[in-house]
Amino acid sequence: MDTPQEMPAKKIEVDLKDIRSSTHNNSLLKELEESLSKNPPAFPSRLLWDDKGLQYFEAITHSPDYYLTNCEIELLTEHSREIAKDIYPNTIIMELGSGSLRKTKILLDALEALEKPVDYCALDLSRPELERTLTNISPSSFQHVKCHGSTIGSLSRPEAAQLLGGYVDAIADVEAMKSSPHNAIFLVGVDGCKDADMVWRAYNDTEGYNHRFISNILHHANKVLDIEAYHSEDWTVAGVWSAEKGCHDQFLMPERNLFASGLELKKGRGLHVVSSHKFDEDDQDKLWEGAGLQLSSCWRTEPHKYTLNLLTVGDVLTPLKKLALDDIRDGIRHAP
């Protein structure tokens, strides 16, 4: 499967708001410099998500080895009408990291079939990619679903954290919950697969989609630094699965001793790029409890154990759950 072609964005009849910050470049440069100055040095995963990186990742989701997307599509196809019935009319649906929208369209089609008036807000990192993907779902074909889009890809870290932290603040506001006739609900996909072979193939495919996606961070780093400091031919991508941590990590590995960005980089010593954690049933139970969320419905695929979870926030948050939400808010605000 080739990378989706870069086509000129068609004009779309969608309320698309740009909430980016003019300080984006300085923020990303600072984050890159801080990551490279660590011991050991690393690349910030946020560098993965430029326009080209988003397209490369979309190609990964079409790989048969990347089971996560196929599992979620399977669950949505089977249960989208059931999920749509739990969504009240005039609901605002917010998707954080909307991607290609081919999964989301399954749910939007179900809502349209039930003639439920809703507002769907796609939030993603790149305006050009958001325009392209919104065009692909033909928003004008909906009568009851209204589509909107926003990009935060260029928000500074404090600004993005404030925006996302605001969602958690709204959920934790007990009085706000009491004044609403319906509680907020979350639809969360979680990968519970800890089969080493399946996970390995998902992130180390033979077609090279993951390699291209991870390697693109070098080109983005050069753009941020405004110098040609890193050359893709000097690097290889290495994946490491840890059964103990239940996590797959991806690294960029110098194939020879290098000197770049004022750093001496030794051959074979990888720079961490991104982690992909897996949550089994026990992990997920702890996750929902710690977040103060109640599991309403759970659908699971086999053998991958990928789950789609419908979660609610209770009318009254106990002090423990309120504290957990405060921790989540703090974690968002201090996230790298």
N, C-alpha and C positions, 0 to 999 in steps of 0.2 A: 504494500500500500504506500503510495507516494504521499509526500506532504501535501496538504490541501493547497491548491494553487492560489497565489495572491491575485485576486481579481479586484478591479475597481469597485468600490462600495456603491451599491445602488442606493438611490434615494429611498429612505424608509419613512413611513408615516408613524413615527414613534416619538414619544416624549423622551429625548435623550439628553441628560444633563451631565455636564462636565464639571466635577467638583474637585479637580486637581489643584495642586499647589505649585506656584512658581518656584518654590525652593526644592523641588524634587531632586534635581541633579546634585545639589549640594548634600542633601540627605543621603542619597544612594552612595555618593563618593565617600562620605564619612563612614557609612556602614561597611563599605568594602575595605577601607583602610584599617578600620578597627578589627575586622575579621582576619585580615592578613597579618596583623601585628600580634595576634594571639599566639600562644605556645601550646599546642602546635597551630600553625596557620590554617585558615579555612576560607572557603568562599561562602558568602551569604546566599542562602537559597533564594532570596528575593531577586537575585540576578537572573534566575532561570526564566522569569516571566516577562520578557520583552515580547514584541509582536511576533518575532520569529520563533521564540521559545513556545509561545502559546500554540502556534501552528504545528510545531514539532510534537508537542504533547498530544494534540488532537490526533496526529498520526498514530501515536502509541495506543490510543484508545480503540483504534480499529484493528490492532493486532490480535489474533486469536489467543496468543499467550497471555495477553493482559486481561485476565478474567474479570477484573473489578467492574469495568464498564458493562461487559456482557451480562454479568450477574445482576447489576442494578437495572438494566433494561429488561431482563427477564422478570424481575419482581414487579417493576412498574407496569409492564404489559399485562401481567396477571392480576394486579391488585389496584390499578390506578382508579378504577371506578369506585372501589371500596374506600380508597383514600379521599377521593373527591367528595364523597357523600359526607365525610367528616368535616369538610371545609364549608364554613357558613357563607351565605351570600354577602357580598360587599366586603369580603376579606381582602386585606393587603398581603400579598405573598412576596416575601423578600428572599431572593436566592443570592447567597454570598459566594462568589466565584462561579458564575453561570456557565462558563466554558462554551462548548459547541451548541448547547441547548437541545441536542437530539434526545437526551433523556427527559428533559423538562417538558418537551412538546407532548410526550405521551400523557403526562398529567394535565397539561393545558387542554388537550383534545378531550379528555374525560370531563373536565369542568365545562367545556363548551357544549358537549353532548347533553349534560345535565342542565344546561341553560342557566348556569350560576354566574351572576355578575361579580367579577373579581378584578383586582388590579395586580398585575404581575410586574415586579420590579427586578430586573437583572442587574446585578452589581459585579463588575469585573475590573481587571487591571488595565486593559487597553481599549481606548475608544475605537480605533480602526477595527479591531477584532470584534468588539461588541456590535458595531454597525454591521459587520459581515454576518455574524451569527444570528442577529435579530432578523436580518433580511431573509435568512434561510428558513425561518419558521413562518414566514408570510403573516405578519401581524394583522394585515388588513383583511385576512380571511376569517378572523374571529368577529363574532357579533357581541359576545358577552364577556370575553376576556380582553382587557386593555393592557397593552404592553408598554413598559417604561424601561429606561436604562440609565445607569450612572457608572462612572468609572472613578476609582480611587487610586489607580495605579501610580499617580504622581503625588499623592498626599505624603507629607513628611510623616515620620514615625509617630510623633505625638498627635498629629492631626488625625491620622488613620485610627490610632488607638482610641482617641476621644470619640470618633464616629462609631466604632464598633462597641466601645464600652457603653455608649449611650443605649444600645439595644439591651444590654444586660441590665442597666439601670432601670429601664422601662419594665422589664420582666420582674425585677426585684421590688418594684414599688407596689406594696400591698394595697394601698388605697386605690391606685390606678386599676389594679386587678378587680377590686370590689366594684368599681364603677362601670366596668365593662360587662355586658351580658354574656360574653363568651371569653374563655381563657385563650391565651396564646398556645399554639401547638407547634411542634418541631417535627420535621421529617428528616431523619439523619441516616445516611448510609454508612455502615461500619464493616471493615474487612476483618473477619475473624479467622482467616486461614493462617495456620502455622505449619503447614506442610512445606518443608524446606524446598522440595523440587518445584512445586507449583509457584511458590513465591519467587524462587530464583529465576524461573523462565519469564515471569511477568516483568522483571526489572532488568533482565539480561537476554533479551530476545535475539534470535539468530539473524533477524532482518536488520538489526542495528538502529532501530528507532530510538531506544533509550540512550545509546551511545551518542547519537546526534543531538538529542535533547540536552544531555548533560554537558557535552562539549561546547554547546552554544554559549555557555556561561563565559567562556574565554573571550569570545567576540564581544559580548556585552560588557565585560570588564574593561576591555580595550577602549570601548566607546566611552565608558564612564571616566576612565583615567585620561582619555584624550591622547593616548600613546599606544603603539603596537608593542605592548609588554609581553603578551602571551600568544603563542603560535600553536595551533591545534595539532600540527604534526609532531610536536614535542611531548604530547600528552596521550594517555590512554585512560579509559573509564574502568574502574574496578568496583564490583559489588561485593558486599559482605553480609551474610545472613547470620544473625545471632539468635539461636534457639532460646538462650537464657533470657535475653531481653525481649524476645518476640519482635524483632525489628530488623529491617533490611536497610543498610547504609550504602550510599553511593559516594565514591571518591574520584577525584581527578589525580592521576598518578604521573609524575614526570618520568619520561623514558630515558632521561640523561640528567646529569647535574646542570642546573639552570641558575641564572641570576636574573631576577625580574622584580620590578617594583621595589628595588632596594633590598630584596631578600635572596639569600642563598637557599635554593631548593634542591634537596638531595634526590637522586634517582631512586624510585621505588617507595618514597615516603609520600603517601597520599594526603591530599587536602580534602577535608570533608565538604560535601556539597549539600546532601539532603538525607533525612531519615524517613522511613515509612514504617510506622508502628502498626502492629496487628493486635486486635482485641478479641479474646475468646469470650465465652459467656460470662465467666466470673469477672473478667476485666470490664465488660460492658455493664454488669450490675453495679459495680463499684463506681463506674463513670456516671451513670444516671443518678445514683444516690448522692455522690459528691457534688453534683451540679444542682441538686434540688429538683430533679425532674422525675416524673412518674411515667413508666412505660405503659402505654395504652394498647398498642398492637406491635407485633414483631413478625416479620416474614423472613425466611431463611432459605438460601440455596444450598444444595449439596452437589458435590463434596466440598465445595470451597468455603462453606459456612459464612458467606457474605450475608449480612442482615440489613434490612430496611426497617427503621424503627419510627413509630409514631409516638411522640412524647408530649406530655402536658405539664403545665405548671399549676399547682394547686391554688385554691382561693386564698389559703392562709399559709404563709411560709413560716416554718418553725425557725427559731433562732439558729439552729445548726445549719439548716438549708440556706438561710439568709447569709450566714457566714461563708458557706461554700460559694454562693453567687458572688459575694464580695471578693473571694479569692480568685474566681474566674476573671472578674473585672480587673483586678490588679494584675493578673497574669497577662491579659490582653494588653494592658497599658505598658507592660514592661517586656513584651515579646520582642525578639530580635527581628 
